[in-house]
């Protein structure tokens, strides 16, 4: 008989528990052309019964603008938790026990310091690994991370609209690519060198995306736009760490890619929380 998934949910950040309770957030993203006022994020107004939604006044832009809706889907990620501690040093000691065996040894802080071994998008994959660890007398739990659904209304120049959409699409692509490479490496379906090559190609693409976003949507526009810039930077740093790993050490490569995939996922969820908090 198949064992039930043993899962625990924990908030990713203490101060955003109320925001995480939201299921769907609809917001308006007004992107004025570069050189005017940057980006302004506001929550969409709900129409009065029998009435219509009043459109906020906008400063006319000198160039043509387009409007579109950017939908960020609800996402769930299933991480393997090896331990949870009240102190950082205890968590680090636990993490060191497993990094030499190909685990991430990633430490995530919320109300405790949690040591994570790997993360998966499929709960069945997470349960398989948890059961294998339990069979080796290693207590493990499934730690579920959630990113809520968000819909953003984008009104911007065509170039800004394209840069924003491409930036979000790249982060999704990067998570999928790192996940696929991590699984393939564990299953010996890819060599460490092949992983490095894939990460180099992904990194090069990411640099183009970052450059375009910086040109079209400069930093300092507002908190959410700045959070997107920070998310892209963190994603690129994670990809760079994997592609720079020694390809002759397959265990170290396995540990490195799991660690950095967890880092990308956690930053993605924090970014989701930033949007929710800004729109609350």
C-alpha positions as CSV (number, residue, x, y, z in Angstrom):
1,X,0.0,0.0,0.0
2,X,1.4,3.4,-0.9
3,X,2.3,5.6,2.0
4,X,0.6,8.9,2.4
5,X,2.7,12.0,1.7
6,X,4.0,13.3,5.0
7,X,3.9,17.1,4.6
8,X,4.2,20.1,6.7
9,X,3.6,23.7,5.7
10,X,5.6,26.6,7.0
11,X,5.4,30.3,6.2
12,X,8.5,31.5,4.3
13,X,8.7,34.9,6.0
14,X,7.3,36.0,9.4
15,X,6.0,39.4,8.4
16,X,3.9,38.3,5.4
17,X,1.6,35.7,6.9
18,X,-1.5,37.8,6.2
19,X,-0.5,38.3,2.6
20,X,0.0,34.6,2.1
21,X,-3.6,34.1,3.0
22,X,-4.7,35.7,-0.2
23,X,-5.6,33.2,-2.9
24,X,-5.8,35.6,-5.9
25,X,-4.7,39.1,-6.1
26,X,-5.7,41.3,-9.1
27,X,-3.6,44.5,-9.5
28,X,-3.1,47.2,-12.0
29,X,0.4,47.9,-13.2
30,X,0.7,51.3,-14.8
31,X,3.9,51.5,-16.8
32,X,4.5,55.0,-18.0
33,X,7.1,55.4,-20.8
34,X,10.7,55.8,-19.7
35,X,11.7,59.2,-18.6
36,X,8.2,60.1,-17.4
37,X,7.4,58.5,-14.0
38,X,8.5,54.9,-14.1
39,X,6.2,52.2,-12.8
40,X,3.2,52.5,-10.3
41,X,1.6,49.4,-8.8
42,X,-1.9,49.6,-7.4
43,X,-4.6,47.1,-6.5
44,X,-7.5,47.0,-9.0
45,X,-10.7,48.5,-7.7
46,X,-13.8,46.3,-7.4
47,X,-16.9,47.7,-9.2
48,X,-19.8,48.8,-7.1
49,X,-23.0,46.7,-7.5
50,X,-24.6,47.7,-10.7
51,X,-21.8,50.1,-11.5
52,X,-18.5,50.1,-13.2
53,X,-14.9,50.3,-12.0
54,X,-13.6,53.8,-12.0
55,X,-10.3,54.2,-13.9
56,X,-7.7,56.2,-11.9
57,X,-6.4,59.3,-13.6
58,X,-3.2,58.8,-15.5
59,X,-0.6,61.3,-16.8
60,X,-0.7,61.1,-20.6
61,X,2.4,59.5,-22.0
62,X,4.0,61.1,-25.1
63,X,4.4,57.7,-26.9
64,X,1.9,55.1,-27.8
65,X,1.2,52.5,-25.0
66,X,-0.3,49.1,-24.9
67,X,-2.2,47.3,-22.2
68,X,-2.0,43.6,-21.3
69,X,-2.5,41.2,-18.4
70,X,0.4,39.4,-16.9
71,X,-0.7,36.3,-15.0
72,X,1.6,34.6,-12.5
73,X,0.2,31.1,-11.8
74,X,-0.2,29.6,-8.4
75,X,2.8,27.4,-7.8
76,X,3.8,24.7,-5.2
77,X,7.2,23.4,-4.5
78,X,8.0,20.4,-2.4
79,X,11.3,20.5,-0.5
80,X,12.9,17.7,1.6
81,X,13.5,19.0,5.2
82,X,16.1,17.2,7.2
83,X,15.9,19.2,10.3
84,X,14.7,22.5,12.0
85,X,16.7,24.3,14.6
86,X,16.4,27.4,16.8
87,X,20.1,28.3,16.1
88,X,22.0,28.9,12.9
89,X,25.1,27.0,13.9
90,X,23.2,23.8,14.7
91,X,21.6,24.0,11.2
92,X,24.9,24.5,9.6
93,X,26.3,21.5,11.3
94,X,23.4,19.4,10.1
95,X,23.8,20.7,6.6
96,X,27.5,19.7,6.5
97,X,26.5,16.2,7.2
98,X,24.7,15.9,3.9
99,X,26.4,18.1,1.3
100,X,29.1,15.5,0.9
101,X,26.4,13.0,-0.1
102,X,25.0,15.2,-2.9
103,X,22.3,17.0,-0.9
104,X,21.8,20.7,-1.0
105,X,22.3,21.5,2.7
106,X,20.3,24.7,2.1
107,X,19.3,26.6,5.2
108,X,16.0,28.5,5.1
109,X,15.1,30.8,8.0
110,X,11.5,31.5,9.0
111,X,10.5,30.9,12.6
112,X,13.4,28.3,12.7
113,X,16.5,27.5,10.7
114,X,15.4,24.7,8.4
115,X,17.9,22.4,6.6
116,X,16.6,21.4,3.1
117,X,18.1,18.6,1.0
118,X,16.3,19.2,-2.4
119,X,13.1,20.6,-3.9
120,X,10.7,19.2,-6.4
121,X,7.6,20.4,-8.4
122,X,6.0,16.9,-8.2
123,X,4.9,15.8,-4.8
124,X,5.4,12.1,-5.8
125,X,9.1,12.8,-6.4
126,X,9.4,14.4,-3.0
127,X,7.6,11.5,-1.3
128,X,9.9,9.0,-3.1
129,X,13.0,10.7,-1.7
130,X,11.5,11.1,1.7
131,X,10.7,7.4,1.9
132,X,14.2,6.5,0.8
133,X,15.7,8.6,3.5
134,X,13.4,7.2,6.1
135,X,14.5,3.7,5.0
136,X,18.0,4.8,5.9
137,X,16.9,6.0,9.3
138,X,17.1,9.6,8.3
139,X,14.0,11.5,9.5
140,X,12.7,13.8,6.7
141,X,9.6,15.8,6.0
142,X,8.1,17.4,3.0
143,X,8.2,21.2,3.3
144,X,5.7,22.9,1.0
145,X,6.5,26.3,-0.5
146,X,3.6,28.3,-2.1
147,X,3.6,31.1,-4.6
148,X,0.1,32.6,-4.9
149,X,-1.6,33.5,-8.2
150,X,-1.2,37.1,-9.2
151,X,-2.6,39.0,-12.1
152,X,-1.0,42.3,-13.1
153,X,-2.5,44.8,-15.6
154,X,0.4,46.2,-17.6
155,X,0.0,49.5,-19.4
156,X,3.3,50.5,-20.9
157,X,5.3,51.2,-24.0
158,X,5.6,48.2,-26.3
159,X,9.3,47.9,-25.4
160,X,8.6,48.1,-21.7
161,X,5.8,45.5,-21.9
162,X,8.1,43.1,-23.8
163,X,10.9,43.6,-21.3
164,X,8.6,42.9,-18.3
165,X,7.0,39.8,-19.9
166,X,10.4,38.4,-21.0
167,X,11.8,38.9,-17.5
168,X,9.0,36.9,-15.9
169,X,9.2,34.3,-18.6
170,X,13.0,33.8,-18.1
171,X,12.6,33.2,-14.3
172,X,10.0,30.5,-15.1
173,X,12.4,29.0,-17.7
174,X,15.3,29.1,-15.4
175,X,13.5,27.2,-12.6
176,X,12.3,24.6,-15.1
177,X,15.8,24.2,-16.7
178,X,17.6,23.9,-13.3
179,X,15.0,21.4,-12.1
180,X,15.3,19.3,-15.2
181,X,19.1,19.3,-15.1
182,X,19.1,18.4,-11.4
183,X,16.8,15.4,-11.9
184,X,18.8,14.3,-15.0
185,X,22.1,14.4,-13.1
186,X,20.7,12.4,-10.2
187,X,19.4,9.8,-12.7
188,X,22.7,9.8,-14.5
189,X,21.0,10.9,-17.7
190,X,23.3,13.9,-18.0
191,X,27.0,14.4,-17.3
192,X,28.2,17.2,-15.1
193,X,29.8,18.8,-18.2
194,X,26.5,18.6,-20.0
195,X,24.9,20.4,-17.1
196,X,27.5,23.1,-17.2
197,X,26.9,23.6,-20.9
198,X,23.2,24.0,-20.4
199,X,23.7,26.4,-17.5
200,X,26.1,28.5,-19.6
201,X,23.5,28.8,-22.4
202,X,20.9,29.7,-19.8
203,X,23.1,32.3,-18.2
204,X,23.9,34.0,-21.5
205,X,20.2,34.3,-22.2
206,X,19.6,35.7,-18.8
207,X,22.2,38.4,-19.3
208,X,20.4,39.6,-22.4
209,X,17.1,39.6,-20.5
210,X,18.6,41.6,-17.6
211,X,20.2,44.1,-19.9
212,X,16.9,44.7,-21.8
213,X,15.0,45.2,-18.5
214,X,17.6,47.6,-17.1
215,X,17.3,49.7,-20.3
216,X,13.5,49.7,-20.5
217,X,12.5,49.7,-16.8
218,X,15.3,51.4,-14.8
219,X,15.8,50.5,-11.1
220,X,14.2,52.8,-8.6
221,X,10.8,53.0,-10.3
222,X,9.1,51.4,-7.3
223,X,9.4,48.5,-4.9
224,X,7.8,45.8,-7.1
225,X,9.9,46.7,-10.1
226,X,13.0,46.7,-8.0
227,X,12.1,43.3,-6.6
228,X,11.9,42.0,-10.2
229,X,15.4,43.3,-10.9
230,X,16.6,41.6,-7.6
231,X,15.0,38.3,-8.6
232,X,16.7,38.3,-11.9
233,X,20.1,39.0,-10.3
234,X,19.6,36.3,-7.7
235,X,18.6,33.8,-10.5
236,X,21.6,34.7,-12.5
237,X,23.9,34.3,-9.5
238,X,22.5,30.8,-8.9
239,X,23.0,29.8,-12.5
240,X,26.5,31.1,-12.4
241,X,27.4,29.1,-9.3
242,X,26.3,25.9,-11.0
243,X,28.1,26.5,-14.3
244,X,31.3,27.4,-12.4
245,X,31.3,24.1,-10.4
246,X,34.1,21.6,-11.1
247,X,32.6,19.2,-13.6
248,X,35.0,16.4,-12.5
249,X,33.2,16.1,-9.1
250,X,29.8,14.7,-9.8
251,X,28.7,14.7,-6.1
252,X,29.7,18.3,-5.6
253,X,27.9,19.2,-8.8
254,X,24.7,17.4,-7.5
255,X,24.9,19.3,-4.2
256,X,25.5,22.6,-6.0
257,X,22.6,22.4,-8.4
258,X,20.2,21.3,-5.7
259,X,21.4,24.2,-3.5
260,X,21.0,26.8,-6.2
261,X,17.7,25.4,-7.4
262,X,16.4,25.8,-3.8
263,X,17.8,29.4,-3.8
264,X,16.0,30.3,-7.0
265,X,12.7,28.8,-5.7
266,X,12.9,30.6,-2.4
267,X,13.7,33.9,-4.1
268,X,10.8,33.4,-6.4
269,X,8.4,32.8,-3.5
270,X,9.7,35.8,-1.7
271,X,9.2,37.9,-4.8
272,X,5.6,36.7,-4.9
273,X,5.2,37.8,-1.3
274,X,6.6,41.2,-2.1
275,X,4.0,41.7,-4.8
276,X,1.2,40.6,-2.4
277,X,2.5,42.9,0.3
278,X,2.8,45.9,-2.0
279,X,-0.7,45.4,-3.3
280,X,-2.3,44.8,0.1
